[in-house]
Every structure is written in C-alpha cells, then in structure tokens.
C-alpha cells in the first residue's frame, strides 16, 4: 500500500485490493430482464387503472368513499419507483404512469350500450377528475424529483 517505513518493501493487502462482484454489476442478460420488467410494470399500470376505476364508486355507509383513488395513486408511485430502478431513462420510467393515464382516458368514454364507469351524483360527479388527480399526482411528483436531480 505504500512505502511508509524506510527500508521495508511496500506490501499489498489482499483483502483491500481483491475485487469481489458487486450487486450492481449487471450480467449480460440484465437489459433483457429490465425490458421484461418494464413491460410487466406497464401492464400493472393498466390493471391499477381498471381496478381503481371499478372500485371508485364505493361507499362507507351512505357517504361516498373513493379510497381506490388513493390506493391507485400509491400503487402507481410504487410502479414508477420500480421502473426507475430498471432504467435510467425518464420516459421509460414513466411508462406505468402513461399506461395508467391512457387506460383512464379510455375508461372515460362510453362503452357499448351506453355504459359509463365514471358517473354519479354530488361529489361522485367529479369522480373521473378526482381519480386522475389523486392517482397521477404521487408518481408525477416522484418523476419530477428524479428529473430535478
């Protein structure tokens, strides 16, 4: 490690210079694995939107209780965080959020036979807006934090 003492040869400490494989050393198959994980996270974004939208008109007694909007926002933040661990790209990290938003946009349209998912009276008349804001805000803030770093 150096010649600190005069007249003695410099010696190496094998425990300090040995190279051990680190956790973040990526094997050759890592990019393929990351792409598969990103695709599955995008599908999870779609599933989050569908389940959150279908459970949105839930009630606690006689009071509307849209807890699925908050659960969907937390799940979307977790999906975006997992995507950020797989890729350094900002656009690919936002893929679960983008698929979630696209699914919610499709769900706002009427279905065959005039079926509508986001409907109701009072506060539930704004359920689509509430669902979009509360579901997209946490992952958007997470992405913004990454962008400003």
C-alpha positions, 0 to 999 in steps of 0.5 A, a space after each residue: 500500500 505504500 512505502 511508509 517505513 524506510 527500508 521495508 518493501 511496500 506490501 499489498 493487502 489482499 483483502 483491500 485490493 481483491 475485487 469481489 462482484 458487486 450487486 450492481 454489476 449487471 450480467 449480460 442478460 440484465 437489459 433483457 430482464 429490465 425490458 421484461 420488467 418494464 413491460 410487466 410494470 406497464 401492464 400493472 399500470 393498466 390493471 391499477 387503472 381498471 381496478 381503481 376505476 371499478 372500485 371508485 364508486 364505493 361507499 362507507 355507509 351512505 357517504 361516498 368513499 373513493 379510497 381506490 383513488 388513493 390506493 391507485 395513486 400509491 400503487 402507481 408511485 410504487 410502479 414508477 419507483 420500480 421502473 426507475 430502478 430498471 432504467 435510467 431513462 425518464 420516459 421509460 420510467 414513466 411508462 406505468 404512469 402513461 399506461 395508467 393515464 391512457 387506460 383512464 382516458 379510455 375508461 372515460 368514454 362510453 362503452 357499448 350500450 351506453 355504459 359509463 364507469 365514471 358517473 354519479 351524483 354530488 361529489 361522485 360527479 367529479 369522480 373521473 377528475 378526482 381519480 386522475 388527480 389523486 392517482 397521477 399526482 404521487 408518481 408525477 411528483 416522484 418523476 419530477 424529483 428524479 428529473 430535478 436531480 
